Amino acid sequence: MSTTIPAPDNLAIVRGMFSQLIEAGRVDDDSVARYIAPDYRQRVDGHELDLAGFKRHLRAQREVVEKMEVYFLAVAQDHDCVLTHHRVRVTKKDGKTALFQVQAHITLRGGRITACDELTRQLAGPAADRDLGSRQ
């Protein structure tokens, strides 16, 4: 009798990534490797990041950010892709807040995220925070 290996639940993986890396602020290598593939590529607002750049991005955010909350407005899943339309409310260590709207096309393979094509727009907060979606 052959057994079929179930396909990973890509939407659950993406939601887990947002929960652990963005909201919980885990930026250690093991936490990142759980969700992000070694050949990861991200395009965000005209900037391109590889895995090392993504890790720098997460760490740069955490230097100034106290808390980030992700609110999904819409999600869609089709085979190896997950599309999200979400908002991120940011509370910085200095007490200032910012709000961003994000649209992301996330590609997964083998249970990990391999690519993200993202557009981020600041809706509220200091203009100096406009680059929080791509800051390294």
N, CA, C and O atoms as a Tinker XYZ file with bonds, in Angstrom:
   544  protein
     1  N      0.842000   -1.180000    0.000000    73     2
     2  CA     0.000000    0.000000    0.000000    64     1     3
     3  C      0.886000    1.241000    0.000000    63     2     4     5
     4  O      1.781000    1.369000    0.836000    81     3
     5  N      0.641000    2.143000   -0.924000    73     3     6
     6  CA     1.425000    3.371000   -0.967000    64     5     7
     7  C      0.716000    4.461000   -0.176000    63     6     8     9
     8  O     -0.512000    4.522000   -0.107000    81     7
     9  N      1.519000    5.297000    0.401000    73     7    10
    10  CA     0.941000    6.416000    1.140000    64     9    11
    11  C      1.240000    7.704000    0.394000    63    10    12    13
    12  O      2.318000    7.884000   -0.172000    81    11
    13  N      0.287000    8.566000    0.407000    73    11    14
    14  CA     0.439000    9.864000   -0.226000    64    13    15
    15  C      0.820000   10.881000    0.836000    63    14    16    17
    16  O      0.175000   10.988000    1.879000    81    15
    17  N      1.853000   11.606000    0.557000    73    15    18
    18  CA     2.272000   12.654000    1.491000    64    17    19
    19  C      1.399000   13.875000    1.222000    63    18    20    21
    20  O      1.366000   14.381000    0.101000    81    19
    21  N      0.700000   14.342000    2.236000    73    19    22
    22  CA    -0.172000   15.499000    2.011000    64    21    23
    23  C      0.634000   16.747000    1.680000    63    22    24    25
    24  O      1.728000   16.959000    2.203000    81    23
    25  N      0.073000   17.559000    0.810000    73    23    26
    26  CA     0.706000   18.832000    0.468000    64    25    27
    27  C      0.679000   19.749000    1.688000    63    26    28    29
    28  O     -0.267000   19.715000    2.476000    81    27
    29  N      1.711000   20.562000    1.841000    73    27    30
    30  CA     1.701000   21.491000    2.971000    64    29    31
    31  C      0.564000   22.509000    2.819000    63    30    32    33
    32  O      0.178000   22.870000    1.708000    81    31
    33  N      0.052000   22.951000    3.937000    73    31    34
    34  CA    -0.982000   23.987000    3.937000    64    33    35
    35  C     -0.277000   25.332000    3.832000    63    34    36    37
    36  O      0.111000   25.925000    4.839000    81    35
    37  N     -0.118000   25.804000    2.600000    73    35    38
    38  CA     0.668000   27.014000    2.366000    64    37    39
    39  C      0.103000   28.234000    3.069000    63    38    40    41
    40  O      0.867000   29.072000    3.546000    81    39
    41  N     -1.211000   28.355000    3.146000    73    39    42
    42  CA    -1.806000   29.491000    3.847000    64    41    43
    43  C     -1.446000   29.450000    5.330000    63    42    44    45
    44  O     -1.147000   30.484000    5.927000    81    43
    45  N     -1.473000   28.260000    5.924000    73    43    46
    46  CA    -1.099000   28.136000    7.340000    64    45    47
    47  C      0.377000   28.494000    7.540000    63    46    48    49
    48  O      0.736000   29.095000    8.553000    81    47
    49  N      1.227000   28.130000    6.586000    73    47    50
    50  CA     2.648000   28.472000    6.679000    64    49    51
    51  C      2.821000   29.987000    6.640000    63    50    52    53
    52  O      3.572000   30.549000    7.437000    81    51
    53  N      2.131000   30.649000    5.716000    73    51    54
    54  CA     2.231000   32.109000    5.604000    64    53    55
    55  C      1.701000   32.780000    6.873000    63    54    56    57
    56  O      2.325000   33.701000    7.398000    81    55
    57  N      0.560000   32.322000    7.356000    73    55    58
    58  CA     0.024000   32.897000    8.596000    64    57    59
    59  C      0.990000   32.674000    9.766000    63    58    60    61
    60  O      1.170000   33.561000   10.601000    81    59
    61  N      1.607000   31.496000    9.825000    73    59    62
    62  CA     2.588000   31.209000   10.869000    64    61    63
    63  C      3.790000   32.125000   10.777000    63    62    64    65
    64  O      4.297000   32.595000   11.796000    81    63
    65  N      4.254000   32.384000    9.548000    73    63    66
    66  CA     5.379000   33.293000    9.356000    64    65    67
    67  C      5.043000   34.683000    9.878000    63    66    68    69
    68  O      5.834000   35.289000   10.601000    81    67
    69  N      3.852000   35.193000    9.507000    73    67    70
    70  CA     3.466000   36.522000    9.998000    64    69    71
    71  C      3.368000   36.531000   11.515000    63    70    72    73
    72  O      3.811000   37.482000   12.158000    81    71
    73  N      2.796000   35.487000   12.089000    73    71    74
    74  CA     2.643000   35.412000   13.537000    64    73    75
    75  C      3.991000   35.374000   14.252000    63    74    76    77
    76  O      4.206000   36.106000   15.218000    81    75
    77  N      4.889000   34.527000   13.782000    73    75    78
    78  CA     6.157000   34.324000   14.478000    64    77    79
    79  C      7.218000   35.377000   14.156000    63    78    80    81
    80  O      7.856000   35.913000   15.063000    81    79
    81  N      7.408000   35.674000   12.869000    73    79    82
    82  CA     8.494000   36.589000   12.495000    64    81    83
    83  C      8.100000   38.052000   12.594000    63    82    84    85
    84  O      8.910000   38.886000   12.998000    81    83
    85  N      6.877000   38.371000   12.234000    73    83    86
    86  CA     6.461000   39.773000   12.221000    64    85    87
    87  C      5.844000   40.171000   13.567000    63    86    88    89
    88  O      6.323000   41.101000   14.216000    81    87
    89  N      4.801000   39.482000   13.982000    73    87    90
    90  CA     4.131000   39.886000   15.226000    64    89    91
    91  C      4.938000   39.531000   16.472000    63    90    92    93
    92  O      5.090000   40.374000   17.356000    81    91
    93  N      5.457000   38.309000   16.567000    73    91    94
    94  CA     6.225000   37.907000   17.757000    64    93    95
    95  C      7.658000   38.428000   17.714000    63    94    96    97
    96  O      8.348000   38.438000   18.733000    81    95
    97  N      8.107000   38.861000   16.532000    73    95    98
    98  CA     9.426000   39.472000   16.420000    64    97    99
    99  C     10.589000   38.509000   16.510000    63    98   100   101
   100  O     11.697000   38.910000   16.866000    81    99
   101  N     10.360000   37.251000   16.194000    73    99   102
   102  CA    11.462000   36.282000   16.225000    64   101   103
   103  C     12.343000   36.498000   14.996000    63   102   104   105
   104  O     11.877000   36.385000   13.862000    81   103
   105  N     13.594000   36.803000   15.225000    73   103   106
   106  CA    14.521000   37.068000   14.116000    64   105   107
   107  C     15.743000   36.153000   14.177000    63   106   108   109
   108  O     16.706000   36.364000   13.440000    81   107
   109  N     15.718000   35.148000   15.041000    73   107   110
   110  CA    16.836000   34.218000   15.125000    64   109   111
   111  C     16.852000   33.324000   13.883000    63   110   112   113
   112  O     15.818000   33.127000   13.244000    81   111
   113  N     18.011000   32.792000   13.546000    73   111   114
   114  CA    18.176000   32.007000   12.323000    64   113   115
   115  C     17.243000   30.794000   12.268000    63   114   116   117
   116  O     16.705000   30.490000   11.203000    81   115
   117  N     17.039000   30.096000   13.389000    73   115   118
   118  CA    16.177000   28.913000   13.386000    64   117   119
   119  C     14.724000   29.274000   13.079000    63   118   120   121
   120  O     14.061000   28.573000   12.316000    81   119
   121  N     14.231000   30.354000   13.662000    73   119   122
   122  CA    12.852000   30.783000   13.404000    64   121   123
   123  C     12.680000   31.185000   11.946000    63   122   124   125
   124  O     11.683000   30.830000   11.317000    81   123
   125  N     13.645000   31.925000   11.406000    73   123   126
   126  CA    13.571000   32.340000   10.003000    64   125   127
   127  C     13.614000   31.107000    9.102000    63   126   128   129
   128  O     12.826000   31.006000    8.162000    81   127
   129  N     14.523000   30.166000    9.377000    73   127   130
   130  CA    14.676000   28.971000    8.536000    64   129   131
   131  C     13.436000   28.084000    8.556000    63   130   132   133
   132  O     13.204000   27.327000    7.614000    81   131
   133  N     12.652000   28.168000    9.598000    73   131   134
   134  CA    11.409000   27.368000    9.657000    64   133   135
   135  C     10.438000   27.774000    8.553000    63   134   136   137
   136  O      9.693000   26.938000    8.042000    81   135
   137  N     10.444000   29.052000    8.184000    73   135   138
   138  CA     9.473000   29.585000    7.219000    64   137   139
   139  C     10.083000   29.988000    5.881000    63   138   140   141
   140  O      9.391000   29.964000    4.864000    81   139
   141  N     11.350000   30.354000    5.860000    73   139   142
   142  CA    11.956000   30.969000    4.681000    64   141   143
   143  C     13.029000   30.046000    4.096000    63   142   144   145
   144  O     13.904000   29.564000    4.814000    81   143
   145  N     12.946000   29.809000    2.778000    73   143   146
   146  CA    13.892000   28.927000    2.087000    64   145   147
   147  C     15.242000   29.619000    1.899000    63   146   148   149
   148  O     15.309000   30.847000    1.847000    81   147
   149  N     16.325000   28.828000    1.796000    73   147   150
   150  CA    17.662000   29.409000    1.618000    64   149   151
   151  C     17.805000   30.255000    0.346000    63   150   152   153
   152  O     18.608000   31.188000    0.313000    81   151
   153  N     17.036000   29.938000   -0.695000    73   151   154
   154  CA    17.135000   30.689000   -1.954000    64   153   155
   155  C     16.089000   31.805000   -2.052000    63   154   156   157
   156  O     15.749000   32.245000   -3.150000    81   155
   157  N     15.591000   32.252000   -0.919000    73   155   158
   158  CA    14.538000   33.273000   -0.851000    64   157   159
   159  C     14.920000   34.553000   -1.598000    63   158   160   161
   160  O     16.062000   35.011000   -1.556000    81   159
   161  N     13.924000   35.108000   -2.279000    73   159   162
   162  CA    14.051000   36.407000   -2.954000    64   161   163
   163  C     12.804000   37.223000   -2.650000    63   162   164   165
   164  O     11.687000   36.708000   -2.701000    81   163
   165  N     12.998000   38.491000   -2.336000    73   163   166
   166  CA    11.873000   39.387000   -2.069000    64   165   167
   167  C     12.064000   40.671000   -2.853000    63   166   168   169
   168  O     13.147000   41.255000   -2.875000    81   167
   169  N     10.983000   41.097000   -3.498000    73   167   170
   170  CA    10.936000   42.404000   -4.147000    64   169   171
   171  C      9.901000   43.211000   -3.381000    63   170   172   173
   172  O      8.731000   42.837000   -3.308000    81   171
   173  N     10.347000   44.320000   -2.812000    73   171   174
   174  CA     9.433000   45.158000   -2.037000    64   173   175
   175  C      9.711000   46.616000   -2.379000    63   174   176   177
   176  O     10.801000   47.134000   -2.135000    81   175
   177  N      8.706000   47.260000   -2.946000    73   175   178
   178  CA     8.781000   48.689000   -3.242000    64   177   179
   179  C     10.055000   49.073000   -3.996000    63   178   180   181
   180  O     10.690000   50.076000   -3.673000    81   179
   181  N     10.427000   48.280000   -4.995000    73   179   182
   182  CA    11.591000   48.593000   -5.813000    64   181   183
   183  C     12.910000   48.088000   -5.274000    63   182   184   185
   184  O     13.942000   48.276000   -5.919000    81   183
   185  N     12.914000   47.453000   -4.112000    73   183   186
   186  CA    14.134000   46.906000   -3.520000    64   185   187
   187  C     14.103000   45.389000   -3.641000    63   186   188   189
   188  O     13.040000   44.774000   -3.562000    81   187
   189  N     15.274000   44.787000   -3.832000    73   187   190
   190  CA    15.380000   43.329000   -3.903000    64   189   191
   191  C     16.207000   42.837000   -2.729000    63   190   192   193
   192  O     17.276000   43.371000   -2.431000    81   191
   193  N     15.690000   41.804000   -2.069000    73   191   194
   194  CA    16.366000   41.221000   -0.915000    64   193   195
   195  C     16.551000   39.732000   -1.139000    63   194   196   197
   196  O     15.654000   39.064000   -1.655000    81   195
   197  N     17.710000   39.204000   -0.755000    73   195   198
   198  CA    17.891000   37.761000   -0.671000    64   197   199
   199  C     17.674000   37.371000    0.794000    63   198   200   201
   200  O     17.219000   38.194000    1.588000    81   199
   201  N     17.994000   36.128000    1.158000    73   199   202
   202  CA    17.767000   35.689000    2.534000    64   201   203
   203  C     18.544000   36.544000    3.537000    63   202   204   205
   204  O     17.997000   36.948000    4.563000    81   203
   205  N     19.810000   36.818000    3.245000    73   203   206
   206  CA    20.615000   37.644000    4.166000    64   205   207
   207  C     20.021000   39.046000    4.287000    63   206   208   209
   208  O     19.974000   39.603000    5.384000    81   207
   209  N     19.568000   39.618000    3.175000    73   207   210
   210  CA    18.936000   40.938000    3.203000    64   209   211
   211  C     17.629000   40.922000    3.981000    63   210   212   213
   212  O     17.313000   41.878000    4.689000    81   211
   213  N     16.866000   39.834000    3.852000    73   211   214
   214  CA    15.613000   39.706000    4.603000    64   213   215
   215  C     15.886000   39.660000    6.101000    63   214   216   217
   216  O     15.171000   40.283000    6.885000    81   215
   217  N     16.916000   38.925000    6.497000    73   215   218
   218  CA    17.271000   38.872000    7.924000    64   217   219
   219  C     17.709000   40.249000    8.425000    63   218   220   221
   220  O     17.339000   40.660000    9.524000    81   219
   221  N     18.506000   40.964000    7.608000    73   219   222
   222  CA    18.901000   42.333000    7.997000    64   221   223
   223  C     17.666000   43.216000    8.139000    63   222   224   225
   224  O     17.577000   44.030000    9.058000    81   223
   225  N     16.724000   43.049000    7.233000    73   223   226
   226  CA    15.477000   43.818000    7.261000    64   225   227
   227  C     14.716000   43.566000    8.567000    63   226   228   229
   228  O     14.306000   44.513000    9.239000    81   227
   229  N     14.531000   42.299000    8.923000    73   227   230
   230  CA    13.824000   41.971000   10.168000    64   229   231
   231  C     14.530000   42.578000   11.374000    63   230   232   233
   232  O     13.883000   43.129000   12.264000    81   231
   233  N     15.844000   42.477000   11.401000    73   231   234
   234  CA    16.613000   42.997000   12.550000    64   233   235
   235  C     16.590000   44.524000   12.598000    63   234   236   237
   236  O     16.528000   45.113000   13.678000    81   235
   237  N     16.639000   45.164000   11.428000    73   235   238
   238  CA    16.573000   46.630000   11.388000    64   237   239
   239  C     15.223000   47.113000   11.894000    63   238   240   241
   240  O     15.148000   48.113000   12.609000    81   239
   241  N     14.159000   46.413000   11.530000    73   239   242
   242  CA    12.838000   46.788000   12.045000    64   241   243
   243  C     12.812000   46.689000   13.566000    63   242   244   245
   244  O     12.319000   47.589000   14.246000    81   243
   245  N     13.336000   45.609000   14.087000    73   243   246
   246  CA    13.267000   45.374000   15.534000    64   245   247
   247  C     14.125000   46.337000   16.338000    63   246   248   249
   248  O     13.944000   46.464000   17.549000    81   247
   249  N     15.054000   47.014000   15.683000    73   247   250
   250  CA    15.831000   48.032000   16.390000    64   249   251
   251  C     14.951000   49.202000   16.800000    63   250   252   253
   252  O     15.218000   49.850000   17.811000    81   251
   253  N     13.900000   49.481000   16.022000    73   251   254
   254  CA    13.047000   50.642000   16.298000    64   253   255
   255  C     11.615000   50.277000   16.658000    63   254   256   257
   256  O     10.873000   51.119000   17.164000    81   255
   257  N     11.216000   49.031000   16.405000    73   255   258
   258  CA     9.824000   48.626000   16.582000    64   257   259
   259  C      9.635000   47.875000   17.894000    63   258   260   261
   260  O     10.403000   46.972000   18.227000    81   259
   261  N      8.607000   48.262000   18.625000    73   259   262
   262  CA     8.215000   47.563000   19.849000    64   261   263
   263  C      7.232000   46.438000   19.526000    63   262   264   265
   264  O      7.323000   45.335000   20.064000    81   263
   265  N      6.286000   46.750000   18.628000    73   263   266
   266  CA     5.201000   45.800000   18.370000    64   265   267
   267  C      4.664000   46.003000   16.954000    63   266   268   269
   268  O      4.531000   47.134000   16.486000    81   267
   269  N      4.358000   44.895000   16.278000    73   267   270
   270  CA     3.686000   44.948000   14.983000    64   269   271
   271  C      2.486000   44.012000   15.036000    63   270   272   273
   272  O      2.580000   42.882000   15.515000    81   271
   273  N      1.365000   44.501000   14.537000    73   271   274
   274  CA     0.139000   43.705000   14.483000    64   273   275
   275  C     -0.317000   43.631000   13.036000    63   274   276   277
   276  O     -0.438000   44.650000   12.357000    81   275
   277  N     -0.571000   42.403000   12.570000    73   275   278
   278  CA    -0.990000   42.167000   11.193000    64   277   279
   279  C     -2.485000   41.872000   11.176000    63   278   280   281
   280  O     -2.967000   41.025000   11.928000    81   279
   281  N     -3.219000   42.581000   10.306000    73   279   282
   282  CA    -4.654000   42.384000   10.128000    64   281   283
   283  C     -4.901000   42.011000    8.676000    63   282   284   285
   284  O     -4.704000   42.832000    7.781000    81   283
   285  N     -5.330000   40.777000    8.436000    73   283   286
   286  CA    -5.597000   40.334000    7.075000    64   285   287
   287  C     -6.948000   40.865000    6.613000    63   286   288   289
   288  O     -7.968000   40.657000    7.270000    81   287
   289  N     -6.941000   41.554000    5.474000    73   287   290
   290  CA    -8.169000   42.045000    4.856000    64   289   291
   291  C     -8.705000   41.019000    3.870000    63   290   292   293
   292  O     -9.916000   40.846000    3.740000    81   291
   293  N     -7.786000   40.332000    3.169000    73   291   294
   294  CA    -8.169000   39.282000    2.223000    64   293   295
   295  C     -6.957000   38.396000    1.979000    63   294   296   297
   296  O     -5.818000   38.863000    1.976000    81   295
   297  N     -7.223000   37.105000    1.775000    73   295   298
   298  CA    -6.174000   36.160000    1.406000    64   297   299
   299  C     -6.726000   35.221000    0.346000    63   298   300   301
   300  O     -7.928000   34.957000    0.300000    81   299
   301  N     -5.851000   34.726000   -0.492000    73   299   302
   302  CA    -6.216000   33.728000   -1.495000    64   301   303
   303  C     -5.049000   32.762000   -1.629000    63   302   304   305
   304  O     -3.885000   33.139000   -1.494000    81   303
   305  N     -5.388000   31.511000   -1.896000    73   303   306
   306  CA    -4.366000   30.480000   -2.036000    64   305   307
   307  C     -4.654000   29.695000   -3.307000    63   306   308   309
   308  O     -5.795000   29.309000   -3.561000    81   307
   309  N     -3.612000   29.458000   -4.107000    73   307   310
   310  CA    -3.752000   28.636000   -5.302000    64   309   311
   311  C     -2.441000   27.900000   -5.518000    63   310   312   313
   312  O     -1.425000   28.512000   -5.849000    81   311
   313  N     -2.465000   26.606000   -5.334000    73   311   314
   314  CA    -1.288000   25.746000   -5.482000    64   313   315
   315  C     -0.141000   26.260000   -4.623000    63   314   316   317
   316  O     -0.226000   26.216000   -3.396000    81   315
   317  N      0.935000   26.747000   -5.245000    73   315   318
   318  CA     2.114000   27.159000   -4.487000    64   317   319
   319  C      2.157000   28.656000   -4.198000    63   318   320   321
   320  O      3.201000   29.176000   -3.803000    81   319
   321  N      1.049000   29.349000   -4.388000    73   319   322
   322  CA     1.012000   30.804000   -4.169000    64   321   323
   323  C     -0.037000   31.187000   -3.139000    63   322   324   325
   324  O     -1.115000   30.595000   -3.071000    81   323
   325  N      0.300000   32.183000   -2.344000    73   323   326
   326  CA    -0.637000   32.798000   -1.407000    64   325   327
   327  C     -0.588000   34.298000   -1.661000    63   326   328   329
   328  O      0.485000   34.898000   -1.704000    81   327
   329  N     -1.751000   34.886000   -1.825000    73   327   330
   330  CA    -1.857000   36.337000   -1.996000    64   329   331
   331  C     -2.470000   36.902000   -0.726000    63   330   332   333
   332  O     -3.456000   36.374000   -0.212000    81   331
   333  N     -1.877000   37.984000   -0.223000    73   331   334
   334  CA    -2.439000   38.631000    0.962000    64   333   335
   335  C     -2.638000   40.120000    0.698000    63   334   336   337
   336  O     -1.854000   40.765000    0.002000    81   335
   337  N     -3.686000   40.626000    1.264000    73   335   338
   338  CA    -3.929000   42.068000    1.352000    64   337   339
   339  C     -4.109000   42.290000    2.842000    63   338   340   341
   340  O     -5.095000   41.844000    3.429000    81   339
   341  N     -3.158000   42.977000    3.450000    73   339   342
   342  CA    -3.202000   43.120000    4.908000    64   341   343
   343  C     -2.711000   44.496000    5.336000    63   342   344   345
   344  O     -2.103000   45.238000    4.565000    81   343
   345  N     -2.994000   44.800000    6.571000    73   343   346
   346  CA    -2.498000   46.029000    7.198000    64   345   347
   347  C     -1.602000   45.652000    8.353000    63   346   348   349
   348  O     -1.806000   44.641000    9.026000    81   347
   349  N     -0.602000   46.488000    8.567000    73   347   350
   350  CA     0.320000   46.287000    9.679000    64   349   351
   351  C      0.332000   47.557000   10.520000    63   350   352   353
   352  O      0.688000   48.633000   10.040000    81   351
   353  N     -0.059000   47.415000   11.775000    73   351   354
   354  CA     0.002000   48.529000   12.728000    64   353   355
   355  C      1.301000   48.384000   13.507000    63   354   356   357
   356  O      1.561000   47.351000   14.125000    81   355
   357  N      2.105000   49.428000   13.467000    73   355   358
   358  CA     3.428000   49.426000   14.079000    64   357   359
   359  C      3.433000   50.379000   15.265000    63   358   360   361
   360  O      2.997000   51.525000   15.159000    81   359
   361  N      3.932000   49.892000   16.392000    73   359   362
   362  CA     4.196000   50.739000   17.548000    64   361   363
   363  C      5.703000   50.723000   17.749000    63   362   364   365
   364  O      6.301000   49.672000   17.980000    81   363
   365  N      6.301000   51.890000   17.659000    73   363   366
   366  CA     7.752000   51.985000   17.776000    64   365   367
   367  C      8.168000   52.124000   19.244000    63   366   368   369
   368  O      7.350000   52.426000   20.112000    81   367
   369  N      9.437000   51.899000   19.493000    73   367   370
   370  CA     9.973000   51.996000   20.846000    64   369   371
   371  C      9.859000   53.400000   21.403000    63   370   372   373
   372  O      9.827000   53.582000   22.620000    81   371
   373  N      9.796000   54.410000   20.519000    73   371   374
   374  CA     9.648000   55.791000   20.981000    64   373   375
   375  C      8.183000   56.176000   21.209000    63   374   376   377
   376  O      7.883000   57.329000   21.522000    81   375
   377  N      7.269000   55.202000   21.051000    73   375   378
   378  CA     5.848000   55.440000   21.289000    64   377   379
   379  C      5.067000   55.873000   20.064000    63   378   380   381
   380  O      3.837000   55.849000   20.090000    81   379
   381  N      5.737000   56.269000   18.992000    73   379   382
   382  CA     5.050000   56.675000   17.765000    64   381   383
   383  C      4.472000   55.447000   17.074000    63   382   384   385
   384  O      4.984000   54.336000   17.213000    81   383
   385  N      3.389000   55.672000   16.324000    73   383   386
   386  CA     2.745000   54.570000   15.613000    64   385   387
   387  C      2.701000   54.869000   14.121000    63   386   388   389
   388  O      2.799000   56.019000   13.691000    81   387
   389  N      2.554000   53.812000   13.354000    73   387   390
   390  CA     2.414000   53.929000   11.905000    64   389   391
   391  C      1.494000   52.807000   11.438000    63   390   392   393
   392  O      1.365000   51.775000   12.097000    81   391
   393  N      0.861000   53.026000   10.299000    73   391   394
   394  CA    -0.040000   52.037000    9.717000    64   393   395
   395  C      0.329000   51.860000    8.254000    63   394   396   397
   396  O      0.509000   52.835000    7.525000    81   395
   397  N      0.441000   50.605000    7.831000    73   395   398
   398  CA     0.808000   50.275000    6.461000    64   397   399
   399  C     -0.226000   49.348000    5.838000    63   398   400   401
   400  O     -0.809000   48.502000    6.515000    81   399
   401  N     -0.440000   49.517000    4.556000    73   399   402
   402  CA    -1.254000   48.601000    3.775000    64   401   403
   403  C     -0.299000   47.824000    2.880000    63   402   404   405
   404  O      0.578000   48.412000    2.248000    81   403
   405  N     -0.463000   46.505000    2.824000    73   403   406
   406  CA     0.471000   45.655000    2.092000    64   405   407
   407  C     -0.294000   44.693000    1.194000    63   406   408   409
   408  O     -1.304000   44.113000    1.592000    81   407
   409  N      0.210000   44.538000   -0.025000    73   407   410
   410  CA    -0.267000   43.495000   -0.928000    64   409   411
   411  C      0.939000   42.640000   -1.254000    63   410   412   413
   412  O      1.969000   43.144000   -1.701000    81   411
   413  N      0.805000   41.336000   -1.025000    73   411   414
   414  CA     1.942000   40.443000   -1.211000    64   413   415
   415  C      1.543000   39.207000   -2.001000    63   414   416   417
   416  O      0.490000   38.612000   -1.770000    81   415
   417  N      2.410000   38.832000   -2.940000    73   415   418
   418  CA     2.289000   37.589000   -3.699000    64   417   419
   419  C      3.431000   36.711000   -3.213000    63   418   420   421
   420  O      4.597000   36.971000   -3.511000    81   419
   421  N      3.090000   35.676000   -2.466000    73   419   422
   422  CA     4.073000   34.833000   -1.792000    64   421   423
   423  C      4.089000   33.463000   -2.472000    63   422   424   425
   424  O      3.041000   32.847000   -2.668000    81   423
   425  N      5.279000   32.997000   -2.828000    73   423   426
   426  CA     5.438000   31.691000   -3.464000    64   425   427
   427  C      6.130000   30.745000   -2.492000    63   426   428   429
   428  O      7.098000   31.116000   -1.829000    81   427
   429  N      5.624000   29.522000   -2.416000    73   427   430
   430  CA     6.172000   28.525000   -1.504000    64   429   431
   431  C      6.592000   27.278000   -2.274000    63   430   432   433
   432  O      6.058000   26.975000   -3.341000    81   431
   433  N      7.556000   26.568000   -1.709000    73   431   434
   434  CA     7.990000   25.287000   -2.248000    64   433   435
   435  C      8.482000   24.447000   -1.075000    63   434   436   437
   436  O      9.279000   24.908000   -0.259000    81   435
   437  N      8.002000   23.225000   -1.004000    73   435   438
   438  CA     8.473000   22.322000    0.041000    64   437   439
   439  C      8.198000   22.801000    1.445000    63   438   440   441
   440  O      8.959000   22.502000    2.365000    81   439
   441  N      7.117000   23.544000    1.622000    73   439   442
   442  CA     6.734000   23.980000    2.958000    64   441   443
   443  C      7.421000   25.237000    3.455000    63   442   444   445
   444  O      7.286000   25.601000    4.623000    81   443
   445  N      8.174000   25.917000    2.557000    73   443   446
   446  CA     8.819000   27.171000    2.961000    64   445   447
   447  C      8.628000   28.225000    1.880000    63   446   448   449
   448  O      8.408000   27.912000    0.710000    81   447
   449  N      8.717000   29.463000    2.295000    73   447   450
   450  CA     8.531000   30.601000    1.395000    64   449   451
   451  C      9.808000   30.814000    0.595000    63   450   452   453
   452  O     10.896000   30.941000    1.156000    81   451
   453  N      9.651000   30.852000   -0.745000    73   451   454
   454  CA    10.805000   31.040000   -1.620000    64   453   455
   455  C     10.860000   32.439000   -2.224000    63   454   456   457
   456  O     11.930000   32.915000   -2.604000    81   455
   457  N      9.698000   33.100000   -2.314000    73   455   458
   458  CA     9.681000   34.432000   -2.929000    64   457   459
   459  C      8.501000   35.239000   -2.411000    63   458   460   461
   460  O      7.471000   34.697000   -2.009000    81   459
   461  N      8.689000   36.547000   -2.434000    73   459   462
   462  CA     7.616000   37.474000   -2.067000    64   461   463
   463  C      7.749000   38.719000   -2.942000    63   462   464   465
   464  O      8.799000   39.359000   -2.991000    81   463
   465  N      6.670000   39.038000   -3.621000    73   463   466
   466  CA     6.601000   40.263000   -4.415000    64   465   467
   467  C      5.586000   41.149000   -3.699000    63   466   468   469
   468  O      4.400000   40.822000   -3.658000    81   467
   469  N      6.038000   42.259000   -3.140000    73   467   470
   470  CA     5.236000   43.032000   -2.183000    64   469   471
   471  C      5.193000   44.513000   -2.542000    63   470   472   473
   472  O      6.181000   45.102000   -2.982000    81   471
   473  N      4.022000   45.086000   -2.338000    73   471   474
   474  CA     3.841000   46.540000   -2.417000    64   473   475
   475  C      3.363000   47.008000   -1.054000    63   474   476   477
   476  O      2.404000   46.470000   -0.502000    81   475
   477  N      4.035000   48.008000   -0.519000    73   475   478
   478  CA     3.700000   48.530000    0.806000    64   477   479
   479  C      3.415000   50.017000    0.684000    63   478   480   481
   480  O      4.155000   50.762000    0.042000    81   479
   481  N      2.324000   50.431000    1.316000    73   479   482
   482  CA     1.954000   51.858000    1.293000    64   481   483
   483  C      1.672000   52.304000    2.712000    63   482   484   485
   484  O      0.887000   51.680000    3.427000    81   483
   485  N      2.320000   53.393000    3.117000    73   483   486
   486  CA     2.085000   53.941000    4.449000    64   485   487
   487  C      0.778000   54.717000    4.442000    63   486   488   489
   488  O      0.556000   55.579000    3.592000    81   487
   489  N     -0.083000   54.401000    5.401000    73   487   490
   490  CA    -1.372000   55.079000    5.535000    64   489   491
   491  C     -1.352000   56.147000    6.622000    63   490   492   493
   492  O     -2.085000   57.132000    6.544000    81   491
   493  N     -0.509000   55.948000    7.638000    73   491   494
   494  CA    -0.453000   56.899000    8.749000    64   493   495
   495  C      0.902000   56.770000    9.433000    63   494   496   497
   496  O      1.565000   55.736000    9.349000    81   495
   497  N      1.296000   57.844000   10.111000    73   495   498
   498  CA     2.538000   57.830000   10.871000    64   497   499
   499  C      3.579000   58.761000   10.276000    63   498   500   501
   500  O      3.363000   59.356000    9.221000    81   499
   501  N      4.715000   58.883000   10.963000    73   499   502
   502  CA     5.776000   59.785000   10.525000    64   501   503
   503  C      6.331000   59.401000    9.147000    63   502   504   505
   504  O      6.520000   58.221000    8.855000    81   503
   505  N      6.586000   60.393000    8.318000    73   503   506
   506  CA     7.131000   60.147000    6.977000    64   505   507
   507  C      8.471000   59.410000    7.027000    63   506   508   509
   508  O      8.810000   58.685000    6.092000    81   507
   509  N      9.218000   59.585000    8.085000    73   507   510
   510  CA    10.513000   58.905000    8.221000    64   509   511
   511  C     10.365000   57.392000    8.312000    63   510   512   513
   512  O     11.344000   56.666000    8.139000    81   511
   513  N      9.166000   56.912000    8.578000    73   511   514
   514  CA     8.922000   55.476000    8.683000    64   513   515
   515  C      8.458000   54.850000    7.373000    63   514   516   517
   516  O      8.159000   53.657000    7.329000    81   515
   517  N      8.396000   55.633000    6.322000    73   515   518
   518  CA     7.886000   55.157000    5.044000    64   517   519
   519  C      8.623000   53.908000    4.564000    63   518   520   521
   520  O      8.027000   53.071000    3.886000    81   519
   521  N      9.899000   53.765000    4.899000    73   519   522
   522  CA    10.705000   52.640000    4.394000    64   521   523
   523  C     10.705000   51.421000    5.317000    63   522   524   525
   524  O     11.493000   50.500000    5.103000    81   523
   525  N      9.850000   51.389000    6.329000    73   523   526
   526  CA     9.866000   50.258000    7.260000    64   525   527
   527  C      9.612000   48.917000    6.562000    63   526   528   529
   528  O     10.046000   47.876000    7.054000    81   527
   529  N      8.923000   48.933000    5.439000    73   527   530
   530  CA     8.658000   47.693000    4.702000    64   529   531
   531  C      9.870000   47.133000    3.995000    63   530   532   533
   532  O      9.874000   45.967000    3.602000    81   531
   533  N     10.914000   47.955000    3.824000    73   531   534
   534  CA    12.109000   47.478000    3.121000    64   533   535
   535  C     13.417000   47.862000    3.826000    63   534   536   537
   536  O     14.498000   47.529000    3.341000    81   535
   537  N     13.327000   48.540000    4.937000    73   535   538
   538  CA    14.526000   49.037000    5.649000    64   537   539
   539  C     15.470000   47.876000    5.993000    63   538   540   541
   540  O     15.040000   46.801000    6.413000    81   539
   541  N     16.772000   48.132000    5.800000    73   539   542
   542  CA    17.799000   47.139000    6.156000    64   541   543
   543  C     18.809000   47.759000    7.084000    63   542   544
   544  O     19.755000   47.090000    7.502000    81   543
